[in-house]
Amino acid sequence: MKQILFMIGSLRKGSFNRQVAKKVEELLEGKARVAYLEYADIPYMNQDLENPDPAEITRVKQEVSEADGIWIFTPEYNRSYSGVLKNLLDWLSRPLVDGDLSKGTAISGKKVMITGVGGRNKTQGSRDKLYDLLKVMKVEALDEGFGIMINPEAYKSGVLTISDEVVEGLEQQVKAFLEFLEA
């Protein structure tokens, strides 16, 4: 059974993207193993901290290296992804072997799916920018990204309503990603 690592682009405990990730986890039950990458403790990317990597970065790189696929759940801030997600990806873009990119990175070659929860444009801006970034990082991102608009009540209640239409879209993503991981 494939191991899929979820990266949530928001550190907020009740984030809407985490709520959607929980729904995707349900949809993957019995089809793949799911783990969540917790990375709130990583420092800001700083070459002064590399070589050796801080323990938090070593842990994150190991979890990413062991995953068969990565599923990113991204919010959208100013038509782009969050700073915490960018920081994580910057650390993951660093070589596994000090100063030798020919040996790869923890994330290079990984297969990735992207889902986003945000405003009216359903995270199209953040997802587009993520595809561009991941391409530079030599990641195989499946172009089946799915965006979800936050229902207005959710801003007050903190609970995202996940409609049948959204579930159908997520089911299509699950099917496509599992096939992608087998290819």
Biotite code that builds the C-alpha atoms (Angstrom):
import biotite.structure as struc

atoms = struc.array([
    struc.Atom([0.000, 0.000, 0.000], chain_id="A", res_id=1, res_name="MET", atom_name="CA", element="C"),
    struc.Atom([1.378, 3.427, -0.990], chain_id="A", res_id=2, res_name="LYS", atom_name="CA", element="C"),
    struc.Atom([2.384, 5.967, 1.666], chain_id="A", res_id=3, res_name="GLN", atom_name="CA", element="C"),
    struc.Atom([1.049, 9.498, 0.996], chain_id="A", res_id=4, res_name="ILE", atom_name="CA", element="C"),
    struc.Atom([2.385, 12.400, 3.019], chain_id="A", res_id=5, res_name="LEU", atom_name="CA", element="C"),
    struc.Atom([0.034, 15.357, 3.470], chain_id="A", res_id=6, res_name="PHE", atom_name="CA", element="C"),
    struc.Atom([1.523, 18.857, 3.611], chain_id="A", res_id=7, res_name="MET", atom_name="CA", element="C"),
    struc.Atom([-0.903, 21.467, 4.873], chain_id="A", res_id=8, res_name="ILE", atom_name="CA", element="C"),
    struc.Atom([0.087, 24.997, 3.814], chain_id="A", res_id=9, res_name="GLY", atom_name="CA", element="C"),
    struc.Atom([-1.470, 26.554, 6.911], chain_id="A", res_id=10, res_name="SER", atom_name="CA", element="C"),
    struc.Atom([-0.316, 26.078, 10.477], chain_id="A", res_id=11, res_name="LEU", atom_name="CA", element="C"),
    struc.Atom([-3.709, 27.006, 11.925], chain_id="A", res_id=12, res_name="ARG", atom_name="CA", element="C"),
    struc.Atom([-5.087, 24.009, 13.839], chain_id="A", res_id=13, res_name="LYS", atom_name="CA", element="C"),
    struc.Atom([-8.599, 24.451, 12.441], chain_id="A", res_id=14, res_name="GLY", atom_name="CA", element="C"),
    struc.Atom([-7.487, 25.437, 8.949], chain_id="A", res_id=15, res_name="SER", atom_name="CA", element="C"),
    struc.Atom([-9.935, 24.844, 6.141], chain_id="A", res_id=16, res_name="PHE", atom_name="CA", element="C"),
    struc.Atom([-7.200, 23.045, 4.199], chain_id="A", res_id=17, res_name="ASN", atom_name="CA", element="C"),
    struc.Atom([-6.665, 20.664, 7.127], chain_id="A", res_id=18, res_name="ARG", atom_name="CA", element="C"),
    struc.Atom([-10.427, 20.005, 7.168], chain_id="A", res_id=19, res_name="GLN", atom_name="CA", element="C"),
    struc.Atom([-10.313, 19.055, 3.483], chain_id="A", res_id=20, res_name="VAL", atom_name="CA", element="C"),
    struc.Atom([-7.226, 16.915, 4.111], chain_id="A", res_id=21, res_name="ALA", atom_name="CA", element="C"),
    struc.Atom([-9.201, 14.980, 6.732], chain_id="A", res_id=22, res_name="LYS", atom_name="CA", element="C"),
    struc.Atom([-11.923, 14.345, 4.111], chain_id="A", res_id=23, res_name="LYS", atom_name="CA", element="C"),
    struc.Atom([-9.296, 13.139, 1.601], chain_id="A", res_id=24, res_name="VAL", atom_name="CA", element="C"),
    struc.Atom([-7.840, 10.891, 4.292], chain_id="A", res_id=25, res_name="GLU", atom_name="CA", element="C"),
    struc.Atom([-11.295, 9.302, 4.651], chain_id="A", res_id=26, res_name="GLU", atom_name="CA", element="C"),
    struc.Atom([-11.511, 8.836, 0.882], chain_id="A", res_id=27, res_name="LEU", atom_name="CA", element="C"),
    struc.Atom([-8.087, 7.147, 0.856], chain_id="A", res_id=28, res_name="LEU", atom_name="CA", element="C"),
    struc.Atom([-8.956, 4.722, 3.638], chain_id="A", res_id=29, res_name="GLU", atom_name="CA", element="C"),
    struc.Atom([-8.048, 1.188, 2.601], chain_id="A", res_id=30, res_name="GLY", atom_name="CA", element="C"),
    struc.Atom([-6.366, 2.476, -0.580], chain_id="A", res_id=31, res_name="LYS", atom_name="CA", element="C"),
    struc.Atom([-3.231, 4.165, 0.802], chain_id="A", res_id=32, res_name="ALA", atom_name="CA", element="C"),
    struc.Atom([-1.580, 4.989, 4.105], chain_id="A", res_id=33, res_name="ARG", atom_name="CA", element="C"),
    struc.Atom([-1.692, 8.663, 5.073], chain_id="A", res_id=34, res_name="VAL", atom_name="CA", element="C"),
    struc.Atom([0.616, 10.675, 7.320], chain_id="A", res_id=35, res_name="ALA", atom_name="CA", element="C"),
    struc.Atom([0.649, 14.396, 8.043], chain_id="A", res_id=36, res_name="TYR", atom_name="CA", element="C"),
    struc.Atom([3.908, 16.314, 7.883], chain_id="A", res_id=37, res_name="LEU", atom_name="CA", element="C"),
    struc.Atom([4.114, 18.493, 10.963], chain_id="A", res_id=38, res_name="GLU", atom_name="CA", element="C"),
    struc.Atom([6.598, 21.282, 10.392], chain_id="A", res_id=39, res_name="TYR", atom_name="CA", element="C"),
    struc.Atom([5.645, 24.225, 12.605], chain_id="A", res_id=40, res_name="ALA", atom_name="CA", element="C"),
    struc.Atom([8.966, 23.788, 14.429], chain_id="A", res_id=41, res_name="ASP", atom_name="CA", element="C"),
    struc.Atom([11.278, 24.243, 11.441], chain_id="A", res_id=42, res_name="ILE", atom_name="CA", element="C"),
    struc.Atom([13.431, 27.387, 11.317], chain_id="A", res_id=43, res_name="PRO", atom_name="CA", element="C"),
    struc.Atom([13.391, 29.910, 8.508], chain_id="A", res_id=44, res_name="TYR", atom_name="CA", element="C"),
    struc.Atom([15.564, 28.776, 5.609], chain_id="A", res_id=45, res_name="MET", atom_name="CA", element="C"),
    struc.Atom([19.034, 30.099, 6.301], chain_id="A", res_id=46, res_name="ASN", atom_name="CA", element="C"),
    struc.Atom([22.229, 28.745, 4.804], chain_id="A", res_id=47, res_name="GLN", atom_name="CA", element="C"),
    struc.Atom([23.994, 29.560, 8.062], chain_id="A", res_id=48, res_name="ASP", atom_name="CA", element="C"),
    struc.Atom([21.937, 26.775, 9.652], chain_id="A", res_id=49, res_name="LEU", atom_name="CA", element="C"),
    struc.Atom([22.806, 24.131, 7.048], chain_id="A", res_id=50, res_name="GLU", atom_name="CA", element="C"),
    struc.Atom([25.590, 21.603, 7.170], chain_id="A", res_id=51, res_name="ASN", atom_name="CA", element="C"),
    struc.Atom([24.607, 19.903, 9.233], chain_id="A", res_id=52, res_name="PRO", atom_name="CA", element="C"),
    struc.Atom([20.872, 20.405, 8.951], chain_id="A", res_id=53, res_name="ASP", atom_name="CA", element="C"),
    struc.Atom([18.981, 21.181, 12.147], chain_id="A", res_id=54, res_name="PRO", atom_name="CA", element="C"),
    struc.Atom([17.304, 18.097, 13.652], chain_id="A", res_id=55, res_name="ALA", atom_name="CA", element="C"),
    struc.Atom([13.845, 19.368, 12.620], chain_id="A", res_id=56, res_name="GLU", atom_name="CA", element="C"),
    struc.Atom([14.957, 19.578, 8.984], chain_id="A", res_id=57, res_name="ILE", atom_name="CA", element="C"),
    struc.Atom([16.561, 16.129, 9.074], chain_id="A", res_id=58, res_name="THR", atom_name="CA", element="C"),
    struc.Atom([13.247, 14.720, 10.373], chain_id="A", res_id=59, res_name="ARG", atom_name="CA", element="C"),
    struc.Atom([11.201, 16.496, 7.692], chain_id="A", res_id=60, res_name="VAL", atom_name="CA", element="C"),
    struc.Atom([13.542, 15.402, 4.895], chain_id="A", res_id=61, res_name="LYS", atom_name="CA", element="C"),
    struc.Atom([13.377, 11.800, 6.114], chain_id="A", res_id=62, res_name="GLN", atom_name="CA", element="C"),
    struc.Atom([9.556, 11.796, 6.205], chain_id="A", res_id=63, res_name="GLU", atom_name="CA", element="C"),
    struc.Atom([9.415, 13.238, 2.690], chain_id="A", res_id=64, res_name="VAL", atom_name="CA", element="C"),
    struc.Atom([12.033, 10.794, 1.387], chain_id="A", res_id=65, res_name="SER", atom_name="CA", element="C"),
    struc.Atom([10.070, 7.818, 2.736], chain_id="A", res_id=66, res_name="GLU", atom_name="CA", element="C"),
    struc.Atom([6.760, 8.866, 1.146], chain_id="A", res_id=67, res_name="ALA", atom_name="CA", element="C"),
    struc.Atom([5.610, 7.454, -2.179], chain_id="A", res_id=68, res_name="ASP", atom_name="CA", element="C"),
    struc.Atom([3.702, 10.642, -2.904], chain_id="A", res_id=69, res_name="GLY", atom_name="CA", element="C"),
    struc.Atom([3.002, 14.083, -1.481], chain_id="A", res_id=70, res_name="ILE", atom_name="CA", element="C"),
    struc.Atom([-0.401, 15.762, -1.336], chain_id="A", res_id=71, res_name="TRP", atom_name="CA", element="C"),
    struc.Atom([-0.230, 19.510, -0.780], chain_id="A", res_id=72, res_name="ILE", atom_name="CA", element="C"),
    struc.Atom([-3.244, 21.363, 0.599], chain_id="A", res_id=73, res_name="PHE", atom_name="CA", element="C"),
    struc.Atom([-2.683, 25.045, -0.015], chain_id="A", res_id=74, res_name="THR", atom_name="CA", element="C"),
    struc.Atom([-4.398, 28.212, 1.089], chain_id="A", res_id=75, res_name="PRO", atom_name="CA", element="C"),
    struc.Atom([-4.018, 31.339, -1.007], chain_id="A", res_id=76, res_name="GLU", atom_name="CA", element="C"),
    struc.Atom([-2.536, 34.569, 0.267], chain_id="A", res_id=77, res_name="TYR", atom_name="CA", element="C"),
    struc.Atom([-2.336, 37.426, -2.228], chain_id="A", res_id=78, res_name="ASN", atom_name="CA", element="C"),
    struc.Atom([-2.701, 35.023, -5.188], chain_id="A", res_id=79, res_name="ARG", atom_name="CA", element="C"),
    struc.Atom([0.176, 32.877, -3.948], chain_id="A", res_id=80, res_name="SER", atom_name="CA", element="C"),
    struc.Atom([0.953, 30.093, -1.486], chain_id="A", res_id=81, res_name="TYR", atom_name="CA", element="C"),
    struc.Atom([1.726, 30.726, 2.166], chain_id="A", res_id=82, res_name="SER", atom_name="CA", element="C"),
    struc.Atom([5.112, 31.751, 3.491], chain_id="A", res_id=83, res_name="GLY", atom_name="CA", element="C"),
    struc.Atom([5.287, 28.717, 5.781], chain_id="A", res_id=84, res_name="VAL", atom_name="CA", element="C"),
    struc.Atom([4.769, 26.376, 2.826], chain_id="A", res_id=85, res_name="LEU", atom_name="CA", element="C"),
    struc.Atom([7.412, 28.224, 0.798], chain_id="A", res_id=86, res_name="LYS", atom_name="CA", element="C"),
    struc.Atom([9.844, 27.954, 3.711], chain_id="A", res_id=87, res_name="ASN", atom_name="CA", element="C"),
    struc.Atom([9.237, 24.209, 3.944], chain_id="A", res_id=88, res_name="LEU", atom_name="CA", element="C"),
    struc.Atom([9.720, 23.741, 0.210], chain_id="A", res_id=89, res_name="LEU", atom_name="CA", element="C"),
    struc.Atom([12.893, 25.837, 0.267], chain_id="A", res_id=90, res_name="ASP", atom_name="CA", element="C"),
    struc.Atom([14.367, 23.512, 2.894], chain_id="A", res_id=91, res_name="TRP", atom_name="CA", element="C"),
    struc.Atom([13.278, 20.475, 0.886], chain_id="A", res_id=92, res_name="LEU", atom_name="CA", element="C"),
    struc.Atom([14.976, 21.878, -2.218], chain_id="A", res_id=93, res_name="SER", atom_name="CA", element="C"),
    struc.Atom([18.366, 21.661, -0.527], chain_id="A", res_id=94, res_name="ARG", atom_name="CA", element="C"),
    struc.Atom([20.642, 18.729, -1.444], chain_id="A", res_id=95, res_name="PRO", atom_name="CA", element="C"),
    struc.Atom([20.571, 15.528, 0.569], chain_id="A", res_id=96, res_name="LEU", atom_name="CA", element="C"),
    struc.Atom([24.367, 15.402, 0.355], chain_id="A", res_id=97, res_name="VAL", atom_name="CA", element="C"),
    struc.Atom([26.046, 18.628, 1.414], chain_id="A", res_id=98, res_name="ASP", atom_name="CA", element="C"),
    struc.Atom([26.731, 20.792, -1.624], chain_id="A", res_id=99, res_name="GLY", atom_name="CA", element="C"),
    struc.Atom([25.956, 18.047, -4.152], chain_id="A", res_id=100, res_name="ASP", atom_name="CA", element="C"),
    struc.Atom([22.640, 18.526, -5.982], chain_id="A", res_id=101, res_name="LEU", atom_name="CA", element="C"),
    struc.Atom([23.517, 15.626, -8.299], chain_id="A", res_id=102, res_name="SER", atom_name="CA", element="C"),
    struc.Atom([22.537, 13.307, -5.408], chain_id="A", res_id=103, res_name="LYS", atom_name="CA", element="C"),
    struc.Atom([19.056, 14.878, -5.390], chain_id="A", res_id=104, res_name="GLY", atom_name="CA", element="C"),
    struc.Atom([16.863, 16.357, -2.724], chain_id="A", res_id=105, res_name="THR", atom_name="CA", element="C"),
    struc.Atom([14.298, 14.807, -0.404], chain_id="A", res_id=106, res_name="ALA", atom_name="CA", element="C"),
    struc.Atom([11.486, 15.937, -2.720], chain_id="A", res_id=107, res_name="ILE", atom_name="CA", element="C"),
    struc.Atom([13.009, 15.683, -6.206], chain_id="A", res_id=108, res_name="SER", atom_name="CA", element="C"),
    struc.Atom([11.292, 13.041, -8.295], chain_id="A", res_id=109, res_name="GLY", atom_name="CA", element="C"),
    struc.Atom([8.338, 12.814, -5.904], chain_id="A", res_id=110, res_name="LYS", atom_name="CA", element="C"),
    struc.Atom([4.829, 12.641, -7.296], chain_id="A", res_id=111, res_name="LYS", atom_name="CA", element="C"),
    struc.Atom([2.609, 15.422, -5.994], chain_id="A", res_id=112, res_name="VAL", atom_name="CA", element="C"),
    struc.Atom([-1.092, 16.282, -5.968], chain_id="A", res_id=113, res_name="MET", atom_name="CA", element="C"),
    struc.Atom([-2.384, 19.758, -5.100], chain_id="A", res_id=114, res_name="ILE", atom_name="CA", element="C"),
    struc.Atom([-5.697, 20.775, -3.561], chain_id="A", res_id=115, res_name="THR", atom_name="CA", element="C"),
    struc.Atom([-6.501, 24.256, -2.344], chain_id="A", res_id=116, res_name="GLY", atom_name="CA", element="C"),
    struc.Atom([-9.154, 25.907, -0.227], chain_id="A", res_id=117, res_name="VAL", atom_name="CA", element="C"),
    struc.Atom([-9.570, 29.662, -0.489], chain_id="A", res_id=118, res_name="GLY", atom_name="CA", element="C"),
    struc.Atom([-11.621, 32.535, -1.797], chain_id="A", res_id=119, res_name="GLY", atom_name="CA", element="C"),
    struc.Atom([-13.513, 33.133, -5.004], chain_id="A", res_id=120, res_name="ARG", atom_name="CA", element="C"),
    struc.Atom([-10.811, 31.996, -7.401], chain_id="A", res_id=121, res_name="ASN", atom_name="CA", element="C"),
    struc.Atom([-10.521, 28.682, -5.514], chain_id="A", res_id=122, res_name="LYS", atom_name="CA", element="C"),
    struc.Atom([-6.744, 29.041, -4.994], chain_id="A", res_id=123, res_name="THR", atom_name="CA", element="C"),
    struc.Atom([-5.986, 29.132, -8.713], chain_id="A", res_id=124, res_name="GLN", atom_name="CA", element="C"),
    struc.Atom([-3.190, 31.663, -8.105], chain_id="A", res_id=125, res_name="GLY", atom_name="CA", element="C"),
    struc.Atom([-1.471, 29.644, -5.393], chain_id="A", res_id=126, res_name="SER", atom_name="CA", element="C"),
    struc.Atom([-1.855, 26.377, -7.286], chain_id="A", res_id=127, res_name="ARG", atom_name="CA", element="C"),
    struc.Atom([-0.417, 27.898, -10.499], chain_id="A", res_id=128, res_name="ASP", atom_name="CA", element="C"),
    struc.Atom([2.578, 29.281, -8.619], chain_id="A", res_id=129, res_name="LYS", atom_name="CA", element="C"),
    struc.Atom([3.086, 25.970, -6.829], chain_id="A", res_id=130, res_name="LEU", atom_name="CA", element="C"),
    struc.Atom([3.187, 24.118, -10.148], chain_id="A", res_id=131, res_name="TYR", atom_name="CA", element="C"),
    struc.Atom([5.867, 26.527, -11.350], chain_id="A", res_id=132, res_name="ASP", atom_name="CA", element="C"),
    struc.Atom([7.913, 26.135, -8.174], chain_id="A", res_id=133, res_name="LEU", atom_name="CA", element="C"),
    struc.Atom([7.608, 22.352, -8.080], chain_id="A", res_id=134, res_name="LEU", atom_name="CA", element="C"),
    struc.Atom([8.741, 22.100, -11.690], chain_id="A", res_id=135, res_name="LYS", atom_name="CA", element="C"),
    struc.Atom([11.945, 23.948, -10.779], chain_id="A", res_id=136, res_name="VAL", atom_name="CA", element="C"),
    struc.Atom([12.361, 21.533, -7.864], chain_id="A", res_id=137, res_name="MET", atom_name="CA", element="C"),
    struc.Atom([12.140, 18.550, -10.272], chain_id="A", res_id=138, res_name="LYS", atom_name="CA", element="C"),
    struc.Atom([8.899, 17.301, -8.744], chain_id="A", res_id=139, res_name="VAL", atom_name="CA", element="C"),
    struc.Atom([6.261, 15.480, -10.798], chain_id="A", res_id=140, res_name="GLU", atom_name="CA", element="C"),
    struc.Atom([3.086, 17.398, -9.989], chain_id="A", res_id=141, res_name="ALA", atom_name="CA", element="C"),
    struc.Atom([-0.071, 15.890, -11.436], chain_id="A", res_id=142, res_name="LEU", atom_name="CA", element="C"),
    struc.Atom([-2.005, 18.590, -13.259], chain_id="A", res_id=143, res_name="ASP", atom_name="CA", element="C"),
    struc.Atom([-5.301, 17.526, -11.698], chain_id="A", res_id=144, res_name="GLU", atom_name="CA", element="C"),
    struc.Atom([-5.329, 20.260, -9.054], chain_id="A", res_id=145, res_name="GLY", atom_name="CA", element="C"),
    struc.Atom([-8.634, 21.031, -7.426], chain_id="A", res_id=146, res_name="PHE", atom_name="CA", element="C"),
    struc.Atom([-9.754, 24.278, -5.859], chain_id="A", res_id=147, res_name="GLY", atom_name="CA", element="C"),
    struc.Atom([-12.496, 24.766, -3.316], chain_id="A", res_id=148, res_name="ILE", atom_name="CA", element="C"),
    struc.Atom([-14.163, 28.044, -2.378], chain_id="A", res_id=149, res_name="MET", atom_name="CA", element="C"),
    struc.Atom([-14.759, 28.660, 1.309], chain_id="A", res_id=150, res_name="ILE", atom_name="CA", element="C"),
    struc.Atom([-18.449, 28.994, 2.060], chain_id="A", res_id=151, res_name="ASN", atom_name="CA", element="C"),
    struc.Atom([-19.185, 32.376, 3.728], chain_id="A", res_id=152, res_name="PRO", atom_name="CA", element="C"),
    struc.Atom([-20.549, 30.794, 6.928], chain_id="A", res_id=153, res_name="GLU", atom_name="CA", element="C"),
    struc.Atom([-17.241, 29.018, 7.477], chain_id="A", res_id=154, res_name="ALA", atom_name="CA", element="C"),
    struc.Atom([-15.494, 32.285, 8.288], chain_id="A", res_id=155, res_name="TYR", atom_name="CA", element="C"),
    struc.Atom([-17.798, 32.672, 11.314], chain_id="A", res_id=156, res_name="LYS", atom_name="CA", element="C"),
    struc.Atom([-18.187, 29.038, 12.379], chain_id="A", res_id=157, res_name="SER", atom_name="CA", element="C"),
    struc.Atom([-14.674, 27.816, 11.537], chain_id="A", res_id=158, res_name="GLY", atom_name="CA", element="C"),
    struc.Atom([-16.220, 24.765, 9.869], chain_id="A", res_id=159, res_name="VAL", atom_name="CA", element="C"),
    struc.Atom([-15.990, 24.284, 6.117], chain_id="A", res_id=160, res_name="LEU", atom_name="CA", element="C"),
    struc.Atom([-19.068, 22.846, 4.437], chain_id="A", res_id=161, res_name="THR", atom_name="CA", element="C"),
    struc.Atom([-17.910, 20.125, 2.067], chain_id="A", res_id=162, res_name="ILE", atom_name="CA", element="C"),
    struc.Atom([-20.624, 19.702, -0.561], chain_id="A", res_id=163, res_name="SER", atom_name="CA", element="C"),
    struc.Atom([-21.370, 16.562, -2.563], chain_id="A", res_id=164, res_name="ASP", atom_name="CA", element="C"),
    struc.Atom([-19.880, 18.333, -5.595], chain_id="A", res_id=165, res_name="GLU", atom_name="CA", element="C"),
    struc.Atom([-16.628, 18.932, -3.697], chain_id="A", res_id=166, res_name="VAL", atom_name="CA", element="C"),
    struc.Atom([-16.550, 15.306, -2.524], chain_id="A", res_id=167, res_name="VAL", atom_name="CA", element="C"),
    struc.Atom([-16.935, 14.191, -6.153], chain_id="A", res_id=168, res_name="GLU", atom_name="CA", element="C"),
    struc.Atom([-14.007, 16.396, -7.157], chain_id="A", res_id=169, res_name="GLY", atom_name="CA", element="C"),
    struc.Atom([-11.887, 15.019, -4.329], chain_id="A", res_id=170, res_name="LEU", atom_name="CA", element="C"),
    struc.Atom([-12.832, 11.446, -5.284], chain_id="A", res_id=171, res_name="GLU", atom_name="CA", element="C"),
    struc.Atom([-11.630, 12.159, -8.829], chain_id="A", res_id=172, res_name="GLN", atom_name="CA", element="C"),
    struc.Atom([-8.362, 13.498, -7.415], chain_id="A", res_id=173, res_name="GLN", atom_name="CA", element="C"),
    struc.Atom([-7.921, 10.421, -5.223], chain_id="A", res_id=174, res_name="VAL", atom_name="CA", element="C"),
    struc.Atom([-8.461, 8.103, -8.194], chain_id="A", res_id=175, res_name="LYS", atom_name="CA", element="C"),
    struc.Atom([-6.113, 10.102, -10.431], chain_id="A", res_id=176, res_name="ALA", atom_name="CA", element="C"),
    struc.Atom([-3.384, 10.320, -7.794], chain_id="A", res_id=177, res_name="PHE", atom_name="CA", element="C"),
    struc.Atom([-3.476, 6.619, -6.943], chain_id="A", res_id=178, res_name="LEU", atom_name="CA", element="C"),
    struc.Atom([-3.158, 5.808, -10.652], chain_id="A", res_id=179, res_name="GLU", atom_name="CA", element="C"),
    struc.Atom([-0.312, 8.333, -10.957], chain_id="A", res_id=180, res_name="PHE", atom_name="CA", element="C"),
    struc.Atom([1.516, 6.693, -8.049], chain_id="A", res_id=181, res_name="LEU", atom_name="CA", element="C"),
    struc.Atom([1.249, 3.296, -9.749], chain_id="A", res_id=182, res_name="GLU", atom_name="CA", element="C"),
    struc.Atom([2.547, 4.569, -13.115], chain_id="A", res_id=183, res_name="ALA", atom_name="CA", element="C"),
])
